[in-house]
Amino acid sequence: MDLVITLPEPDQRLALFGPQDRYLRQLRDQLGIKLVARDADLKLSGEPEAVTRAAVLIDQLRQIVREHGHLREEDVARTLAAVDARAVESHSGEIEVFRRDARVVARSDGQRRYVEAVMSNDLTFCLGPAGTGKTYLAVAVALSMLKRGKLRRIVLARPAVEAGEKLGFLPGDMQAKVNPYLRPLFDAMNDLMDIDQARRMMETDVIEVVPLAFMRGRTLNSAAIILDEAQNTTVMQMFMFLTRLGHHSKMIVCGDDSQIDLDPPGRSGLLDAARRLDGVERIAIVRLDNADIVRHDLVSRIVDAYKGMNGKS
């Protein structure tokens, strides 16, 4: 499909294209289309859906230029992310992952807000009870972005905190000791891609599943960085994790603040971060509730029955 957009004002073209056509190249690379600028015309060529998305994006960027007289790099990134959020789900409402037989779809208004928040922001916190799909949807969106070339890798992390039990000495090497804590992340991943494919990606570090302690000292660029069970991080652990965010990356922090296994529970880094970062630009805080639970229908009733028993259920 070819589409020609006329940009009659030279100043608007300069602002829209960016320094040394940087914004045009970003648009071309992210959407996989061909762009040719000639005089006042900008020709878009590619798949119909990609060309349509590009036209919508250009129209929104032109509106920003008309209102402010210029474009910033963060304006382009934010507008592209918002357009991408609407495209991450297919026309049937499904999130495209690696397994063809895996049907992944946001099943509630809260889950749809969550998916849109992830796509539209650099950092998203999701708090909610068990069964609301916090981790599952985060992994699904990350795999979808990886498959479409939006990211180069996925890093999944989880604090190694015992859920109210003292397990004592665990046999085996370091990997054997931490694997039980990481099992929920493996379960979500194996639902969304073939086991052999997941193993190959893990062997080449395209996908990495690690204990939170192993994140110290790293900077992760062009990656989806997911922290599960974040309610069991301390304030300093959360600070360490959040500062791993690199360029062109997305970070998703998931946790259930009704199941805090720290002593005392008030030390939770998730609660502290949600309070400190509320209202900060490009950071979203989404709260899911019982209406968003998608496990067995009894789970929502169980959650109600145990409400108020912080971390001891």
C-alpha positions in Angstrom: 0.0 0.0 0.0 1.2 3.5 -0.9 0.1 6.7 0.7 1.2 10.3 0.1 1.0 12.9 2.8 1.5 16.6 1.8 3.4 18.8 4.2 3.2 22.3 2.7 4.9 24.2 5.6 8.8 23.9 5.6 9.1 24.6 9.3 6.6 21.9 10.1 8.5 19.4 7.9 11.8 20.2 9.7 10.2 19.7 13.1 8.4 16.5 12.1 11.4 14.9 10.5 13.7 15.7 13.4 17.5 16.4 13.5 19.0 14.6 10.5 15.7 12.9 9.8 15.9 11.0 13.2 12.2 10.9 13.8 11.5 9.6 10.3 14.0 6.8 10.7 12.4 5.9 14.1 9.0 5.8 12.5 10.4 3.6 9.6 12.2 1.2 11.9 9.4 0.8 14.5 6.6 0.3 11.9 8.5 -1.5 9.2 7.5 0.8 6.4 9.4 2.7 3.6 9.4 6.5 3.7 10.4 8.8 0.9 10.4 12.6 1.3 10.4 14.7 -1.8 9.6 18.4 -1.7 6.4 18.8 0.2 5.3 15.2 -0.2 6.0 12.3 2.2 5.3 8.9 0.6 4.6 5.9 2.9 4.8 2.3 1.5 4.3 -1.0 3.2 1.7 -3.3 4.7 -1.8 -1.6 4.8 -2.0 -1.8 8.6 1.5 -0.4 9.1 0.9 2.5 6.7 -2.4 3.3 8.3 -0.8 3.4 11.8 2.0 5.6 10.4 -0.5 8.0 9.0 -2.3 8.3 12.3 1.0 8.8 14.1 2.1 11.5 11.7 -1.2 13.3 12.1 -0.8 13.3 15.9 2.8 14.5 15.7 1.7 17.4 13.3 -0.9 18.4 15.9 1.9 18.6 18.6 4.0 20.7 16.2 1.1 23.1 15.5 0.4 23.5 19.3 4.0 23.8 20.5 6.1 24.7 17.4 8.5 21.8 17.9 8.8 18.1 18.7 10.9 16.4 21.4 12.2 12.9 21.2 10.0 11.9 24.1 6.9 13.3 22.2 7.7 10.9 19.4 8.3 7.9 21.7 5.1 8.6 23.7 2.9 9.0 20.6 4.4 5.9 18.9 3.8 3.9 22.1 0.1 5.0 22.2 -0.4 4.0 18.6 1.4 0.7 19.3 -0.8 0.0 22.3 -3.9 0.0 20.1 -2.1 -2.3 17.7 -0.7 -4.8 20.1 -4.0 -6.7 20.1 -5.1 -8.1 16.8 -8.6 -7.4 15.3 -10.0 -10.3 17.2 -8.7 -8.7 20.5 -5.9 -11.3 20.9 -2.3 -10.6 21.8 -0.1 -12.4 19.3 2.5 -14.7 21.0 4.8 -17.4 19.8 2.4 -20.4 20.2 -0.2 -20.4 17.5 -2.7 -22.2 19.6 -2.3 -19.8 22.6 -5.3 -17.5 22.7 -4.3 -14.5 24.9 -6.8 -11.7 25.3 -7.6 -9.1 28.0 -10.8 -10.4 29.6 -11.8 -7.4 31.7 -11.7 -3.6 31.6 -9.0 -3.6 34.2 -6.8 -6.0 32.1 -7.4 -3.9 29.0 -6.2 -0.8 30.9 -3.2 -2.7 32.1 -2.2 -3.8 28.6 -2.6 -0.2 27.3 -0.6 1.2 30.2 2.3 -1.2 29.5 2.4 -0.2 25.8 2.0 3.6 26.5 4.5 4.0 29.4 8.2 3.1 30.1 7.4 1.8 33.6 4.1 0.2 34.7 3.2 -1.0 38.2 0.3 -3.5 38.4 -1.2 -4.3 41.9 -4.0 -6.8 42.4 -5.1 -10.0 44.0 -4.2 -13.5 42.8 -5.6 -14.6 39.5 -5.9 -11.2 37.8 -3.3 -12.0 35.2 -0.7 -9.5 36.3 2.3 -11.6 35.4 0.7 -13.6 32.6 -0.3 -10.5 30.6 3.1 -8.9 31.2 4.9 -11.9 29.8 2.4 -12.1 26.9 2.8 -8.4 25.9 6.6 -8.8 26.2 6.6 -11.8 24.0 4.4 -10.1 21.5 6.8 -7.1 21.3 9.8 -9.5 21.0 8.1 -11.4 18.2 7.4 -8.1 16.3 11.0 -6.9 16.7 10.1 -4.0 19.1 12.5 -5.4 21.8 15.7 -7.5 21.6 15.3 -9.5 24.9 13.1 -10.2 27.9 14.4 -10.4 31.5 12.1 -11.9 34.2 13.0 -11.4 37.8 11.5 -12.5 41.1 12.6 -12.1 44.8 13.6 -15.3 46.5 11.3 -14.9 49.5 9.7 -17.9 51.3 5.9 -17.6 51.5 5.5 -18.0 55.2 7.5 -21.3 55.4 11.1 -22.1 56.3 12.4 -24.4 53.7 15.8 -24.8 55.2 18.7 -26.1 53.2 18.0 -26.8 49.5 20.2 -29.3 47.7 22.0 -28.7 44.3 23.8 -25.8 42.7 22.7 -22.2 42.6 20.3 -22.7 39.7 18.7 -25.7 41.4 18.2 -23.6 44.6 16.5 -20.7 42.9 14.4 -22.6 40.4 11.5 -23.2 42.8 11.1 -19.4 43.3 11.2 -18.8 39.6 8.7 -21.6 38.7 5.7 -19.3 38.2 7.6 -17.3 35.6 8.5 -20.5 33.7 4.9 -21.6 33.9 3.6 -18.4 32.3 6.3 -18.5 29.6 5.7 -22.2 28.7 2.0 -21.4 28.2 2.8 -18.8 25.6 5.6 -20.5 23.6 6.9 -24.0 22.8 9.2 -25.5 25.4 12.0 -26.1 22.9 11.7 -22.6 21.6 11.8 -21.2 25.1 14.9 -23.3 25.9 16.7 -22.0 22.8 16.0 -18.4 23.6 17.1 -18.9 27.2 20.3 -20.5 26.0 21.1 -17.5 23.9 20.0 -15.0 26.6 17.1 -13.6 24.5 15.0 -14.6 27.5 16.5 -14.6 30.9 14.8 -15.7 34.2 16.8 -14.7 37.3 16.4 -14.0 41.0 16.1 -10.3 41.8 19.5 -10.3 43.5 21.2 -11.1 40.2 20.0 -7.8 38.7 22.4 -5.6 40.7 24.9 -3.6 38.6 23.2 -4.2 35.3 21.7 -1.7 32.7 19.2 -3.3 30.3 18.6 -1.6 26.9 15.9 -2.6 24.4 14.4 -5.1 26.8 11.2 -5.9 28.6 12.1 -6.2 32.2 9.4 -7.8 34.4 9.5 -8.1 38.2 7.0 -10.6 39.7 6.0 -10.9 43.3 7.2 -7.3 43.8 5.4 -7.0 47.1 8.2 -9.0 48.6 10.9 -6.6 47.7 12.4 -4.2 50.3 12.6 -0.5 49.5 16.3 -0.7 48.6 15.7 -3.8 46.4 13.0 -2.0 44.5 15.2 1.1 44.1 18.0 -1.2 42.8 15.6 -2.9 40.3 14.0 0.3 39.0 17.4 1.8 38.2 18.2 -1.1 35.9 16.0 0.5 33.2 17.9 1.3 30.1 17.2 3.1 26.8 14.2 1.9 24.7 13.1 -0.6 27.4 9.9 -1.3 29.2 9.7 -2.2 32.8 6.7 -4.0 34.4 6.4 -4.5 38.1 3.7 -6.9 39.3 2.6 -7.6 42.9 -0.2 -8.5 45.3 -0.1 -6.1 48.2 -2.5 -8.5 50.1 0.2 -11.2 50.2 3.3 -9.6 51.6 5.7 -12.1 53.1 8.1 -9.5 54.6 8.2 -8.8 58.3 6.9 -6.2 58.9 4.8 -5.9 55.7 5.0 -2.1 55.8 8.6 -2.4 54.5 7.4 -3.5 51.0 9.2 -1.8 48.2 6.2 -2.1 46.0 4.0 -0.1 48.3 6.8 2.5 48.8 7.4 2.8 45.0 3.7 3.2 44.2 3.5 6.0 46.7 6.7 7.8 45.6 6.1 7.5 41.9 2.4 8.2 41.7 1.8 11.0 39.1 5.3 10.8 37.6 5.2 11.2 33.8 5.6 8.0 31.7 5.0 5.9 34.8 1.6 4.1 35.1 0.1 2.5 38.3 -2.7 0.1 37.5 -4.8 -1.6 40.2 -6.8 -4.7 39.4 -9.5 -6.1 41.7 -11.7 -9.1 42.1 -13.7 -8.3 39.0 -10.5 -8.9 37.0 -9.8 -12.4 38.4 -9.7 -14.9 35.5 -8.9 -18.2 37.3 -11.6 -20.6 38.6 -14.7 -18.7 39.6 -14.2 -19.7 43.3 -10.9 -17.7 43.4 -12.6 -14.4 43.7 -14.7 -15.7 46.6 -11.7 -17.1 48.3 -9.9 -13.7 47.9 -12.9 -12.0 49.4 -13.0 -14.4 52.4 -9.3 -13.8 53.2 -9.3 -10.1 52.7 -7.4 -8.3 55.4 -5.1 -11.2 56.2 -2.0 -9.5 54.8 0.5 -12.1 53.6 -0.7 -15.0 55.8 -3.0 -16.7 53.3 
